[in-house]
Amino acid sequence: MKAIPILRLALALIWWMSWPAVAATDFSVAERALFMDNHLAKLRPPTTLQYAFHKTGTLEEPFDDTVKLILTAQPDGKCCAVRADFFSGARAMTQPEIESAEGNPAILYFLERDIREMQRLTKGQANYFRKRIRMAVYQGATVRSVTLPYRGRPVAVREISISPYLDDPNRGRFEKMANKTYVFLLSDAVPGGLYGIRTRIEGESAASAPLMAEEMLLDGAGGRQP
């Protein structure tokens, strides 16, 4: 897997954070939760957040890897400056360091990798997929409360689900992947506020194995998807 050029990814992260909604103050509950909340407020640097990444499905070879966020104090002592080890070995992806983070950068790192993979698999444009996801978060997200296990105890989790491509007028260009779903799991009870992220592309029938399923779960989280 090719590394994403660091400048291009840094600009993409700026795009995520500056993308306008209908009005400057018009943000959905899901947008605020994913892109505006201070997920790192309770952390005391230096510390490391580690996530387990799992990919399966019939489309490509499965693999397991790790994502690490290394958090250090800013010059004023507050949290946090962030650098990432996103995957290891030949799969390692260069990610931009963030000097002053409040939201958990793992969300945007995950999404940018996902978008580049969609681009690779469909020959579509990254900005198009990025816009579809952001629009789905703004106006099509389902938000509900669930309880999931973390280090052997139940924790309250906000589950935010989107299906960016179901009503896409251009879905015919990538029909097999149009049912792709994204599930974001946020919790104030876990370090860094992000329990995990899951994506899934169903197979051709209800009885079929998924075409692709990926998840990134915080170390200590449970409930791997089939």
C-alpha positions in Angstrom: 0.0 0.0 0.0 1.4 3.4 -1.0 1.8 6.0 1.7 -0.4 9.1 1.4 1.7 12.2 0.8 1.8 14.1 4.0 1.0 17.5 2.5 -2.0 16.2 0.6 -3.4 14.5 3.7 -2.8 17.6 5.8 -4.8 19.7 3.3 -7.6 17.0 3.4 -7.8 17.3 7.2 -8.2 21.0 6.9 -11.0 20.4 4.4 -12.8 18.2 6.9 -12.6 20.8 9.6 -13.5 23.8 7.4 -16.3 22.3 5.3 -19.3 24.6 5.5 -22.7 23.4 6.5 -25.8 25.3 5.4 -24.9 28.1 7.8 -21.9 28.8 10.0 -23.8 27.7 13.1 -25.9 25.0 11.5 -24.2 21.8 12.5 -25.9 18.4 13.1 -25.6 16.5 16.3 -23.4 14.0 14.5 -21.1 16.7 13.1 -20.6 18.2 16.5 -19.9 14.8 18.1 -17.4 13.7 15.4 -15.6 16.8 14.3 -16.1 19.5 17.0 -16.2 17.9 20.4 -13.0 17.9 22.5 -12.4 14.2 22.7 -8.9 14.6 24.3 -9.9 16.9 27.2 -9.6 14.3 29.9 -6.2 13.0 28.8 -3.0 13.8 30.6 0.1 13.6 28.3 2.3 11.9 27.6 0.2 9.0 26.7 -0.5 6.6 23.8 -3.9 5.5 22.4 -3.7 2.2 20.6 -6.4 0.8 18.2 -6.6 -2.7 16.7 -7.5 -2.7 13.0 -9.2 -5.7 11.4 -10.1 -6.2 7.8 -12.0 -9.1 6.4 -14.3 -9.9 3.5 -14.3 -11.6 0.1 -13.0 -8.7 -2.0 -9.4 -8.7 -0.8 -7.0 -10.5 1.5 -7.8 -9.9 5.2 -5.3 -8.4 7.6 -4.8 -7.2 11.1 -2.7 -4.2 12.2 -2.5 -1.5 14.7 -3.0 2.3 14.8 -1.2 4.3 17.5 -1.6 7.9 18.5 1.3 9.3 20.5 0.1 12.3 22.5 2.5 14.8 24.1 2.0 18.0 25.9 1.8 21.3 24.0 4.3 24.1 25.0 1.7 25.3 27.6 1.4 21.9 29.1 -2.0 21.2 27.8 -3.1 18.2 25.7 -2.2 17.5 23.1 0.2 17.4 20.2 -0.3 14.2 18.2 1.7 12.0 15.9 0.6 8.7 14.6 1.9 5.3 13.7 -0.9 4.2 11.3 -0.2 0.5 10.5 3.2 -1.1 10.4 5.8 -2.5 8.1 4.9 -2.3 4.4 1.4 -1.0 5.2 2.6 1.9 7.2 1.0 5.2 6.2 2.5 8.6 6.8 0.1 10.9 8.7 0.6 14.6 9.4 1.5 15.6 13.0 -1.0 17.9 14.7 0.4 20.5 17.0 -2.8 21.3 18.9 -5.5 18.6 18.7 -8.8 18.6 20.6 -10.9 16.2 18.4 -9.5 12.7 18.2 -7.4 12.7 14.9 -7.9 8.9 14.5 -11.4 9.7 13.2 -10.0 11.8 10.3 -7.1 9.5 9.7 -9.4 6.5 9.4 -11.7 8.4 7.0 -8.9 9.6 4.8 -7.5 6.1 4.4 -11.0 4.8 3.7 -11.5 7.5 1.0 -8.2 6.7 -0.7 -9.2 3.0 -0.7 -12.6 3.9 -2.3 -10.7 5.9 -4.9 -8.3 2.9 -5.5 -11.2 0.4 -5.9 -13.6 2.5 -7.9 -11.3 5.0 -9.8 -13.5 7.8 -8.4 -12.4 11.1 -7.0 -11.3 11.5 -3.3 -13.1 14.8 -2.9 -16.3 13.3 -4.2 -16.3 10.5 -1.6 -15.2 13.0 1.1 -18.2 15.2 0.3 -20.7 12.3 0.3 -19.5 11.3 3.8 -19.6 14.8 5.2 -23.1 15.4 3.7 -24.3 12.1 5.2 -23.0 13.1 8.6 -24.7 16.5 8.3 -28.1 15.4 7.1 -28.4 11.6 7.1 -26.9 10.2 10.3 -28.7 8.0 12.7 -27.6 8.5 16.3 -28.5 6.2 19.1 -27.3 5.1 22.5 -25.9 1.7 23.1 -23.9 -0.2 25.7 -20.7 -2.0 24.8 -17.9 -3.7 26.8 -14.6 -2.0 27.6 -12.0 -3.8 29.6 -14.6 -6.1 31.1 -17.2 -3.4 32.1 -20.1 -1.9 30.2 -19.8 1.7 29.0 -22.3 4.1 27.4 -21.6 4.7 23.7 -23.1 7.0 21.1 -23.4 5.1 17.8 -23.5 7.3 14.7 -24.4 5.5 11.5 -24.3 6.7 7.9 -24.8 5.2 4.4 -23.4 7.9 2.1 -23.9 6.2 -1.2 -27.4 4.6 -1.0 -29.1 7.7 -2.6 -26.0 8.7 -4.6 -27.1 9.6 -8.2 -23.7 8.3 -9.4 -23.9 5.0 -7.5 -24.0 3.1 -10.8 -20.3 3.7 -11.2 -19.6 1.7 -8.1 -22.8 -0.3 -7.6 -21.3 -3.2 -5.6 -20.1 -0.8 -3.0 -23.1 1.5 -2.8 -24.5 -0.2 0.3 -21.4 0.7 2.3 -22.2 1.7 5.9 -20.1 3.6 8.4 -20.6 3.3 12.2 -18.8 5.6 14.6 -18.7 4.7 18.2 -18.0 7.5 20.7 -17.8 7.3 24.5 -16.8 9.7 27.2 -16.0 6.7 29.3 -13.0 5.6 27.2 -9.6 7.3 26.7 -9.7 9.7 23.7 -13.4 9.5 23.4 -13.4 7.1 20.4 -14.4 3.5 21.1 -14.0 2.6 17.4 -15.2 2.9 13.8 -16.6 0.2 11.6 -17.4 0.0 7.8 -19.2 -2.7 6.0 -20.0 -3.5 2.4 -22.6 -6.3 2.2 -22.3 -9.2 -0.3 -24.7 -9.9 -3.1 -27.3 -11.6 -1.0 -28.3 -11.7 2.7 -26.6 -15.1 3.0 -23.4 -14.0 1.5 -20.3 -13.0 3.5 -19.6 -9.2 3.4 -17.7 -8.0 0.4 -15.5 -6.0 2.9 -15.7 -5.2 6.6 -13.2 -3.1 8.4 -13.0 -1.9 12.0 -10.7 0.0 14.2 -11.3 -0.6 17.9 -9.6 1.0 20.9 -7.4 -1.4 22.9 -9.7 -2.9 25.5 -12.9 -2.6 23.4 -14.8 -5.7 22.4 -17.5 -6.8 20.0 -15.6 -7.5 16.8 -18.0 -7.6 13.8 -18.4 -10.9 11.9 
